[in-house]
Amino acid sequence: MFAGLRAKFERHPMVALHLITHTVHERDRAWFDGCKLTHLHAVPGGPYELTRAILLLMVMGQCAWWFAPLPVLLVVGLIFWIRSITRRRRAGVDPASLLRSWCRFIVVRATLWSIVNGTALVLTPEERLVPMVILILAANAMDIFGQFTQPVTGLVSSWIATIGMTVALMLRPEVATTPTVILMVLQMASAHARIFNLHYMFATRRLRTRELKTANDMIELLLRQYSEHGSDCLVETDATGVIVDPSDRLARLCGVDLDDLCGRKLVSLFEPSSGRDTLRKAAHRLQAFHDLALSREVDGKTRWLAVSGCPLFDAQGRHYGFRGFLRDVTDRHEAETKVLFLAQHDPLTRLANRTEFHDQLAARLMEQRGPIAVLFVDLDRFKLINDSMGHAAGDQVLEAVARRLSARAGLHDVVARLGGDEFALMLGRVRSAEAAMALARRIVDDLGQPVEAEGRTIHIGASVGVALSPDHADNADELLRAADMALYEAKSAGRGMASLYHPDMKRVLMEQRALELELRAALANGEFELHYQPLHQLSTDSIAGFEALLRWRHPERGTIAPGSFIGIAEQSGLIVQIGEWVLREAMAEAATWEGNLTVAVNVSAVQMRDGDLLRQVISALSATGLDPRRLELEITETVLMQDQEACLALLHRLRALGVRIALDDFGTGYSSLNYLRSFPFDKIKIDRCFIEDLCNGGESGAIVESVLDLAARLNMQTIAEGVEDEAQLHALRARGCEQVQGYWISKAMPADELPVVRTARAAVPVPALRQATGG
Ligand SMILES: Nc1nc2c(ncn2[C@@H]2O[C@@H]3COP(=O)(O)O[C@H]4[C@@H](O)[C@H](n5cnc6c(=O)[nH]c(N)nc65)O[C@@H]4COP(=O)(O)O[C@H]3[C@H]2O)c(=O)[nH]1
């Protein structure tokens, strides 16, 4: 197609000119005409021709009368020249560049033509001077005329001048001198150069225009197809942002009548939002915008539209509007919002999750607008509720807690569920530590109120730890740690408390960390040892077994009781390794004892939860060869408060091995009797606190009696711990307690101090034992 066009155009440059004029968009017509003019006058005619005429006058001063028509020509030339300048200015041609091009051509062409014409005139013999001058002037006149009119006319004028000169020379055959021939050749060359120049220019322009038009047609076709068959909707605005030629499709998408769209600004279609501000700014700065999600209400529902567009400029670089498209992305937006919500929130309570809480806290701290408080809230009896009443009740409790906390939160506050039964509150605008503590106490009170769940009234409670920035920390991690430490103290101080962080807590924590490191080293260095405390059988007044109690022989601090380090070992998880060592050591020691003496080993809740206990017991039994029936594992109620099902399953499997299970510290927990129902323990150990008061006439006596009675009925063995005097021993014996343990019998002693036990097969009377152990 283009080859044909080109060929046609090469034959008919004027046709090309015509076509160019008609293929330019109306909007760009003025600019194009201006450009055409500028390009065609790239060889500025007026000034050059005038200069040439003046130089000719100077050279040929002696025949000035021949130049009578020159002033007329000058005036005409001047008029055309001024008109040309005005048009060029209007067409937006840079005046500085015009001046530069004029100067360049005036100098080059005027010099050249002055030399050529002047040489011709000087060298032409007297008798041929007149026609020569006429010819040159005629050529000049036509040239001048041609320069200021249409380029094709200019071309023709050059041809006429050349032909005229040729004819004149043919009429005067005596003129055949070399300079005349050179003049003629130059004149013709000039004309041909012009033809070539114009031809080339029009051809290029024509081709570019055609290509552009084809591309535009194609784009328009694609856009129309896209608009008709795609899910997107084309939209165009004018320079002021008013929608131009709105389509039905756009009206349907926006849920308005087509008429309502006419004359309406695009921005006004959307609800106020940061996205709409971005769109407004982009339009103002004439910038493209991409996939801005903007909302608008359609038929009572929020619909999300993704808007993309780019600014439009005409040929002169003037902005005349925006073109782009709108796409309904409601489904996508809702899905994204949901995913984002789930990533940032707890699905049950719909509160912020830990990550979101941390991020929001960090962001607020960056803003640094006054103090910010963090309140860590921990439910006191949640695990118990969850295990005993089921997860549905547990969920309802958590939801109720979330509601109560949210009710206490203000506009600048954030409530989060950090996981399990841990909640947190960020107070974005808190006046002082006192104000934060006052709120913390109100929260403790709120959460102290009973909750209705699964048709039952449940009593929960909460402890709260409070920390403030910038007093306690100035970054999110430190502040959360400080609040956590404060919570730890609140829980240690007794449940249902609120504590404010103070720097001493950090010191305590540092000490705990140091202790943890020391514990690890102690395990590796073999600094642990076991002491054994006898379990005395009252019916036979003999030793039935021993409880293995852990001791840490610290190289500098001497022997350390487990109360100082078991908690840290549990927190750090180190208790799992330590517990395994205890099991092996105690069973290995018990295996050396004669008879059926049992060994009782304490098992912590962390060991039960860890999931490795069964393997550890089996491995220790096979390694030591101890009869499983001689091993007694002591667990506390807290063990059963965590995942009860898994815990009971583990206990049953241990029991299936033949190992005996004892319930330690009985009576100190919340629902000891419930636990007795849940698992058939082999033994119940009555806590020391009841034995202490046993002989003081308090209610401990009655409690001990009912426990002993219950155990007898459930066919469970009983042991009382913490027996420190004879009266307690007698009282227990009188009430039918089967075993006792305590300082009155013997303190715990190292394994190598137990010879009396090893030799005592049947019975070791209490006095003998006390004598032997120095108790
Ligand atoms: N006031 C008084 N106290 C008496 C009397 N008779 C015994 N005791 C102490 O009472 C504690 C009995 O152990 P527990 O209740 O299991 O309580 C133990 C047990 O919960 C834990 N524990 C000890 N060894 C281990 C172990 O190997 N593993 C685990 N997980 N915990 C252990 O540490 C706790 C404390 O152990 P100990 O300091 O050895 O303290 C022992 C024992 O020395 C008495 O007549 N009066």
Ligand as a Chemical Component Dictionary entry (heavy atoms), coordinates in Angstrom:
data_LIG
# 
_chem_comp.id                   LIG 
_chem_comp.type                 NON-POLYMER 
_chem_comp.pdbx_formal_charge   0 
_chem_comp.three_letter_code    LIG 
# 
loop_
_chem_comp_atom.comp_id 
_chem_comp_atom.atom_id 
_chem_comp_atom.alt_atom_id 
_chem_comp_atom.type_symbol 
_chem_comp_atom.charge 
_chem_comp_atom.model_Cartn_x 
_chem_comp_atom.model_Cartn_y 
_chem_comp_atom.model_Cartn_z 
_chem_comp_atom.pdbx_ordinal 
LIG N1  N1  N 0 8.700  -27.498 104.602 1  
LIG C1  C1  C 0 8.861  -28.790 104.369 2  
LIG N2  N2  N 0 9.246  -29.162 103.131 3  
LIG C2  C2  C 0 9.400  -30.519 102.937 4  
LIG C3  C3  C 0 9.194  -31.460 103.934 5  
LIG N3  N3  N 0 9.441  -32.671 103.408 6  
LIG C4  C4  C 0 9.797  -32.494 102.125 7  
LIG N4  N4  N 0 9.794  -31.174 101.840 8  
LIG C5  C5  C 0 10.080 -30.509 100.511 9  
LIG O1  O1  O 0 8.898  -30.500 99.796  10 
LIG C6  C6  C 0 9.187  -30.695 98.438  11 
LIG C7  C7  C 0 8.476  -31.880 97.913  12 
LIG O2  O2  O 0 8.484  -31.932 96.571  13 
LIG P1  P1  P 0 7.338  -31.475 95.681  14 
LIG O3  O3  O 0 6.100  -31.143 96.401  15 
LIG O4  O4  O 0 7.227  -32.453 94.577  16 
LIG O5  O5  O 0 7.902  -30.094 95.080  17 
LIG C8  C8  C 0 9.049  -30.086 94.362  18 
LIG C9  C9  C 0 8.823  -30.335 92.910  19 
LIG O6  O6  O 0 7.651  -29.683 92.525  20 
LIG C10 C10 C 0 9.968  -29.612 92.273  21 
LIG N5  N5  N 0 10.983 -30.569 91.890  22 
LIG C11 C11 C 0 11.953 -31.124 92.632  23 
LIG N6  N6  N 0 12.660 -31.995 91.891  24 
LIG C12 C12 C 0 12.106 -31.976 90.623  25 
LIG C13 C13 C 0 12.386 -32.675 89.425  26 
LIG O7  O7  O 0 13.262 -33.514 89.334  27 
LIG N7  N7  N 0 11.606 -32.400 88.347  28 
LIG C14 C14 C 0 10.596 -31.501 88.425  29 
LIG N8  N8  N 0 9.871  -31.272 87.336  30 
LIG N9  N9  N 0 10.307 -30.829 89.523  31 
LIG C15 C15 C 0 11.052 -31.082 90.662  32 
LIG O8  O8  O 0 10.527 -28.732 93.231  33 
LIG C16 C16 C 0 9.686  -28.720 94.352  34 
LIG C17 C17 C 0 10.482 -28.419 95.567  35 
LIG O9  O9  O 0 11.381 -29.389 95.775  36 
LIG P2  P2  P 0 12.286 -29.376 97.061  37 
LIG O10 O10 O 0 12.837 -28.000 97.221  38 
LIG O11 O11 O 0 13.243 -30.489 96.931  39 
LIG O12 O12 O 0 11.289 -29.584 98.189  40 
LIG C18 C18 C 0 10.705 -30.862 98.358  41 
LIG C19 C19 C 0 11.048 -31.334 99.724  42 
LIG O13 O13 O 0 12.402 -31.089 100.090 43 
LIG C20 C20 C 0 8.778  -30.997 105.227 44 
LIG O14 O14 O 0 8.553  -31.751 106.167 45 
LIG N10 N10 N 0 8.618  -29.645 105.381 46 
# 
loop_
_chem_comp_bond.comp_id 
_chem_comp_bond.atom_id_1 
_chem_comp_bond.atom_id_2 
_chem_comp_bond.value_order 
_chem_comp_bond.pdbx_ordinal 
LIG N1  C1  SING 1  
LIG C1  N2  DOUB 2  
LIG C1  N10 SING 3  
LIG N2  C2  SING 4  
LIG C2  C3  DOUB 5  
LIG C2  N4  SING 6  
LIG C3  N3  SING 7  
LIG C3  C20 SING 8  
LIG N3  C4  DOUB 9  
LIG C4  N4  SING 10 
LIG N4  C5  SING 11 
LIG C5  O1  SING 12 
LIG C5  C19 SING 13 
LIG O1  C6  SING 14 
LIG C6  C7  SING 15 
LIG C6  C18 SING 16 
LIG C7  O2  SING 17 
LIG O2  P1  SING 18 
LIG P1  O3  DOUB 19 
LIG P1  O4  SING 20 
LIG P1  O5  SING 21 
LIG O5  C8  SING 22 
LIG C8  C9  SING 23 
LIG C8  C16 SING 24 
LIG C9  O6  SING 25 
LIG C9  C10 SING 26 
LIG C10 N5  SING 27 
LIG C10 O8  SING 28 
LIG N5  C11 SING 29 
LIG N5  C15 SING 30 
LIG C11 N6  DOUB 31 
LIG N6  C12 SING 32 
LIG C12 C13 SING 33 
LIG C12 C15 DOUB 34 
LIG C13 O7  DOUB 35 
LIG C13 N7  SING 36 
LIG N7  C14 SING 37 
LIG C14 N8  SING 38 
LIG C14 N9  DOUB 39 
LIG N9  C15 SING 40 
LIG O8  C16 SING 41 
LIG C16 C17 SING 42 
LIG C17 O9  SING 43 
LIG O9  P2  SING 44 
LIG P2  O10 DOUB 45 
LIG P2  O11 SING 46 
LIG P2  O12 SING 47 
LIG O12 C18 SING 48 
LIG C18 C19 SING 49 
LIG C19 O13 SING 50 
LIG C20 O14 DOUB 51 
LIG C20 N10 SING 52 
# 
